[in-house]
Amino acid sequence: MKRICILLTELILIFCVSACAASVRPSESEAPQTYMNESADSPYKIESTTAEKDDETKRETTVKMNVQIGDKNFMATLEDNAAVREFIGMMKKAPVTLEMRDYSGFEKVGVLGKTLPADDRQTMTVPGDIVLYNGNQIVMFYGSNLWSYTRLAHIDDLTGWNDSLGSNSITAVFTVEE
């Protein structure tokens, strides 16, 4: 009886260890993904993990957006997701003008007046990021924050960005480049 108990205990232990070992290995879909802007004047470059042909195709389909704050214009590279496609549709009909208020000293927030399809993911933002929050608010960052957002765009050249956003409320006008 003692041998049977020991044998059963060993089998259960082997089963548990092998089951744990199999579940520790992340699948490709669970692998962490990193976002980093790869603009021409950025000191950060991402080595391509896809074929050169795929990378060229992405560059050919890049859509740009203009963000006007006062008399300053900033070009932004748009992401490719459902929220952006709907936002582009809005901008093609007419420029999207938002009154944006300062929030916590690192971002400007403006209510869109329409809900866009959200695909929120935990995101560490950086200055120049433009994201969708709660499906109906556009947020532009001049600082950093970690929260769940849907990425919309990133400003290509941050020269004058912080000064234009300032610490007070602003009016931002979004237009799509055709």
C-alpha positions in Angstrom: 0.0 0.0 0.0 2.9 2.3 0.8 4.4 1.7 -2.6 1.2 2.4 -4.4 0.9 5.8 -2.5 4.5 6.7 -3.4 3.9 5.7 -7.0 0.7 7.7 -7.3 2.4 10.7 -5.6 5.3 10.5 -8.1 2.9 10.3 -11.1 0.9 13.3 -9.9 4.2 15.3 -9.3 5.5 14.4 -12.8 2.1 15.3 -14.4 2.0 18.7 -12.6 5.6 19.6 -13.5 5.1 18.7 -17.2 1.8 20.6 -17.3 3.4 23.7 -15.8 6.4 23.5 -18.1 4.1 23.4 -21.2 2.1 26.4 -20.1 5.1 28.6 -19.3 6.1 28.8 -23.0 4.4 31.8 -24.6 2.9 31.4 -28.0 3.8 33.8 -30.8 0.5 35.7 -30.2 1.4 36.2 -26.6 4.9 37.6 -27.2 5.3 41.1 -26.0 5.0 43.8 -28.7 6.8 47.1 -28.6 5.7 50.3 -30.2 8.3 52.8 -31.3 8.1 55.5 -33.9 10.6 55.1 -36.7 10.8 58.6 -38.2 13.8 59.8 -40.3 15.0 62.1 -37.5 14.4 59.7 -34.6 17.5 58.3 -32.8 15.6 55.0 -32.4 15.4 52.5 -35.1 13.6 49.2 -35.1 15.3 46.3 -36.9 12.8 44.8 -39.3 11.5 41.4 -38.3 9.4 41.1 -41.5 10.5 40.8 -45.1 11.7 44.0 -46.8 8.8 43.8 -49.3 6.3 43.9 -46.4 8.0 47.0 -45.0 7.9 48.8 -48.3 4.2 48.0 -48.7 3.5 49.6 -45.3 5.4 52.8 -46.3 3.5 53.1 -49.5 0.2 53.0 -47.6 1.1 55.5 -44.9 -1.5 58.1 -44.3 -0.6 61.5 -42.9 -2.7 63.9 -40.8 -2.2 67.5 -40.1 -2.7 68.8 -36.6 -3.1 72.6 -36.4 -2.7 74.3 -33.0 -2.9 78.1 -33.3 -0.7 79.0 -36.2 1.5 75.9 -35.9 1.0 72.8 -38.1 2.3 69.3 -37.2 2.3 66.3 -39.4 1.4 63.0 -37.9 1.6 59.4 -39.2 -1.7 57.6 -38.7 -2.0 54.0 -37.4 -3.9 51.4 -39.3 -7.0 50.4 -37.3 -10.8 50.7 -37.4 -10.8 53.9 -35.2 -8.4 55.6 -37.5 -10.3 54.6 -40.6 -13.5 56.1 -39.1 -11.6 59.3 -38.0 -10.2 59.7 -41.5 -13.8 59.5 -42.8 -14.8 62.3 -40.4 -11.8 64.5 -41.5 -12.6 63.9 -45.2 -16.1 65.4 -44.7 -14.8 68.4 -42.8 -11.9 69.4 -40.6 -12.3 68.1 -37.0 -12.0 70.9 -34.5 -11.7 70.1 -30.8 -11.4 72.2 -27.7 -8.8 70.4 -25.6 -8.2 70.9 -22.0 -5.0 70.2 -20.1 -5.0 67.1 -17.9 -2.4 66.3 -15.2 0.3 68.3 -16.9 1.2 65.7 -19.5 -1.7 65.6 -22.0 -4.5 67.5 -23.7 -8.0 65.9 -23.9 -10.9 66.8 -26.2 -14.3 65.2 -26.5 -14.9 64.0 -30.1 -18.7 64.1 -30.0 -18.8 60.7 -31.7 -17.8 57.2 -30.5 -15.2 55.5 -32.6 -14.4 51.7 -32.5 -11.9 51.2 -29.7 -9.2 48.6 -29.5 -7.7 49.6 -26.2 -4.4 48.1 -25.1 -2.1 48.9 -22.2 0.1 51.5 -23.7 3.1 53.6 -22.5 2.7 56.9 -24.3 5.4 59.3 -25.3 5.3 63.0 -26.3 3.7 63.3 -29.7 1.4 60.3 -29.3 -2.3 60.8 -30.3 -4.7 58.3 -28.9 -8.4 57.5 -28.4 -9.6 57.2 -24.9 -13.0 55.7 -23.9 -13.9 55.6 -27.6 -14.9 59.3 -27.7 -12.0 61.4 -26.5 -8.9 62.4 -28.4 -5.8 62.7 -26.2 -2.5 64.3 -27.4 0.6 63.8 -25.2 3.4 66.1 -24.4 4.5 63.8 -21.5 4.2 60.1 -20.9 1.5 57.9 -19.3 0.7 54.2 -19.0 -3.0 53.4 -19.6 -5.3 51.6 -22.0 -5.8 53.5 -25.2 -6.3 52.9 -28.9 -3.4 54.4 -30.9 -4.4 56.9 -33.6 -1.2 58.7 -34.6 2.2 60.0 -33.7 3.6 63.5 -34.5 6.5 63.2 -37.0 8.5 66.2 -35.8 8.1 67.4 -32.2 9.9 70.7 -32.8 7.6 73.3 -31.0 5.1 70.6 -29.9 5.3 71.3 -26.1 5.3 75.0 -26.6 2.2 74.8 -28.8 0.3 72.6 -26.3 1.3 74.8 -23.3 -0.5 74.5 -20.0 -3.9 76.1 -21.0 -6.8 74.9 -23.1 -6.2 74.8 -26.8 -8.1 74.4 -30.1 -6.8 71.7 -32.3 -7.9 71.2 -35.9 -7.3 67.8 -37.5 -7.2 67.3 -41.3 -6.2 64.3 -43.4 -3.6 64.6 -46.1 -4.8 63.2 -49.4 
